[in-house]
C-alpha cells in the first residue's frame, strides 16, 4: 500500500510518527470545541486506522486530544441537526460513527488512549476501543447521551463498557449520565493508570515502547485472542482458539529469532554466575 500516515493530509487529526520504535501519536485536533467529533473526524479516524493497519512500520498507536479535552463527544452543531434529519440520513451518520469505532477496535496494532481531559459520549467510546487507557488526573469520563435525550446505547457503548467495568457499573453510568473523575474511573477498572498531566504522554509512550519490543505477529494473535475469547461460550472453546494461535506463533520467524536471543542471554547470565 502506497499510503502512509506521514503522507496523508488530515484536517481533524495531527499525526506524529511512526518514530524509531514504530509508535504513532494520533492527536484529535479540534481544541476550540474540546475535540468534539464531527463527520469529518469520524471519517479521518477510520481512514487513519486502515492506513496504520496496513503499514508494517507501525507497531503501536497512542490516541490523545489537543488542548484541555480528550474528546467531548458529538459536535453540538451536528447534534442540533439530528432531529430534523430523515431516518435514512440519520442512519448514515450512525453507520459512519459505528464503522469508525469498529475499525479502530479491530486494528491488530495495539492502541493506547492517553486521556488528557474530558472524554464524554462518543469521546468515551474512543477511549474504550483502546487496549489500554492512561488518564491524566484532570480527565473526566461520562456516557452523556441520556442527558441529551438520546439512548446511551450508541457507538458501541453498550458492548464495550460492560465488558470493561462490568454490567453493574455500566448500567449506573449509562442510566444516570454521571461524570466520573479519573480516580473513580481507575477504581472501577475503566482506566489502567492515573498520572499527573505532565506525565501522561511519557507514560503512554513507555507502555507503547514496552509493547513494540514484542513480536508484531505475537501481538496480533494476542489481540485477536483477547477480543474473541471475551465472548467465548466456554473455557474449552477459548483454549481451542489459544491452541491454534500459539501453534501459528511458534512457527513464525520472529518467534524463532526472539527465542534464540533469549537463549543466548540466559546462557550469558549463567556463565557470569559460574
N, C-alpha and C positions, 0 to 999 in steps of 0.2 A: 504494500500500500504506500502510495507516494505521499499522502498527507502526513503531517506531523503536527503536534501541538504548537511547536515553536513557529511554524509557518502558517498557521490558521488564524485568521482575523476574527476576534471575538469582541463584541461591544458590551456584553454584560459580565464577562469574566476576565480576570487577569491570570495569565499562565506564567509560571516560573519553573524552568527545568525542561526535561529531566537533568538533574545535576550528575556529578560523577558517580553517585551511588544509585542512580536511576530513580530518584524521588522527584515528583512533580507537585508543586504547590498551586492549587486552584483557589483563587480568591473571588468570591461573589462581589461584584463591583458596582453597586448602586448605593453608596453610603448615604446619600441625601434622603433615602427612604428606608434606612436600616436594612438595605439589600433585599427589599421586598421583591417577590417573584412576579415577573410579567411573562407573557407568552414567549418573548424572545429568550429570556433566561432559561425557561424550560427547554426550549429547542437547543440552545447552546450547551446546556448540561448534557443532554442526550448525545449531541454531536461530539462533545469532548470525551465522554465515556467510550464511545465507539472508536475514536482515534487512539486513545490511550490503550484500549484493549488490544488493538492491532499492532502496537509499537513495541518491539522486543526490548527497546532501551528503557522502557518504563517498568519499574519494579514495584513501586508503591506510590500512592497519592495522598495528599493532605488537602482537605477542604476547609476553608475558613471564610470569614467575612471581612470586608473593608470597613474601617471606622469602628463605631461603637456597637454595632449589631452584627450578629451572625446572619440571621435571616428572619424578617418579621412576617413571613407568610405571604399570601397573595396580595399583590399591589391593590391599594384601595380603589384606584381608578378602574382597574379591571373588575374588581369585586362589585363596584357600583353599577356596572352594566349587566351583571349576570341575570337579574330578574327580568330584564327586558329582552333577553335573547330567546330565540326559538329553542325548543328541546334539541333539535338537530345541531344547532350551533353550540349550545351548551355542552352537548355530548362530545363534540370535537375538542373543546377545551379540556374536559375531563380526561379524554383519551390521551391527549398530548402530555398532560401532567402525569398521569399514571405511567405512560410509556417512559418518560424521563426518569421517574423514580425506579422503575423496574430495571431499566438499563444500567443505572448506577449500581443497583443491588447485585446484578448478575455478572458484573465485571469479575474476571478471575484475579485482577490485580487488587491487593489489599488497599482499603480506603480508610483513612483516619479522619474523623471530624474534629477540628480544633475550634471549639465553640467559644467565641470571644465575647458574646453578648446575648441579646435576646434571640431565642430560637422558638418561634411560635407558629402554630398552624402548619402550613407546608414547610416552613423552616425547620420545625421539629422533625418532620418526615425526612428531610435531607440529612439531619443528624442521625436519625435512626437507621438509615440504609448503610451507614458506615459500619465497618467491622469493629472499630474501637472508637470511643468518644473520650476526648480530653476537654475539660471545661475550665475556663477562667473562673475565678471567684466572682466575677461580675456577671457570669452567664445566668440567664433565666430561661425556663422551659415551660411551655404551655400548649395544650391542644387548640384552644381558642375558637374553633369552628362554631361550637354551640353558642358562644357569646355573640355571634353574628347572625344567629337564626338558621344556621346550617347544621347538617348532620356532622358529628365528629368522625364518622366513618368516611374518610377521604384520603386520597393519595397513599394508600397502603397502610394508614394508621391502625385500622382495626386488625390487621395481620401482624404488623411489626411490633407495636407497643406491648401487647400481651405476651409475646414471646421474649421480650427483653425484661420487663418488670413484673410479669405475672398478671393474671386476669383481674385480681382484686385491685391492685394499684392502677392498672389500665382503666378499669371501669370508673374508678373515682376521678381520675384525671380527665377522662373523656366526657363524663356526665356533668362535671362541675365547671370545666374550663379553667380550673385553678392554675395559677402560675407558681412554679417551684423555683427556689433558689438552688445554687449549684450544690451546696452541701446536702440538701434534701434529695436532690437528684442522684447524688452519689450513694446515699443511704439506701435508696430503693433499687439500686443497680442500673439506673438509667445512664450513668457515665462511669467510666473506668477510673479516671483520675481528676482531681480538682487541684489547680495550681494558681499561683499569682499571675496577673495579667502579663507581666514581663517574661514569665517562664513558659507561656503557653506554646509558642511555636518551637522553642528549643525542646520541650518535652515531646511534642508531636514528631519533630524530626528525629529525636533519639529513638522513639519507637519505630519509626519508618526505617531507619538505618538498621536497627536490630532485625527487622523483618526482611529487609532487602538482602541481607547477608545469606539468607537461606536460598535453597534451590527454587527457581521460579516454577518449575513443574510440580515440586512438592507443595508449594504454596497454593497453586491452582487446585490440586487434588484435595488439599485440606479445606479450602473454602467450599468447594463443591460438596464434600462430605458433610461438613458442618451444616450447610444450608439444607441439604436433602434430609439429613438424619434428624433434624429438629422435628420434622413431621413424619418420621419413620413410624410404622404401626407397631413395631416390636423391637426388642433388643436384638433378636436374631436377624431381622431384616437389616438393621443398622450394621451388624457385624458382617453380613454378606457383602454389603457395599464396601465396607472398610477392607475386606479381604481383597477385593478386586482393585481398589485404588492403590493398596500397598504393593500388590503384585506388579502393577504398572510402574510405580515409583522405583521399585527395586531394580527394574531393568533399564532405567534411564541412565544416560551417560553422566548426567550431573551427579546422580547418587553415587556412582562408582568413583568419580573424582573426589567427591566430598568424603566418602568413606576411606579412601586411600590416604587423603590428607590427615584425617582424624587418626588413622592407624599410625602414621608416621609421627604425629605429635605425641601420641601416647607412648610410643617406643622411645622417643627422645626424653620424655619425663621419667620413664622407668630407668633409662641409662644414667640420668643425673642423680637418682636416689640410690644407685648401687655402686 
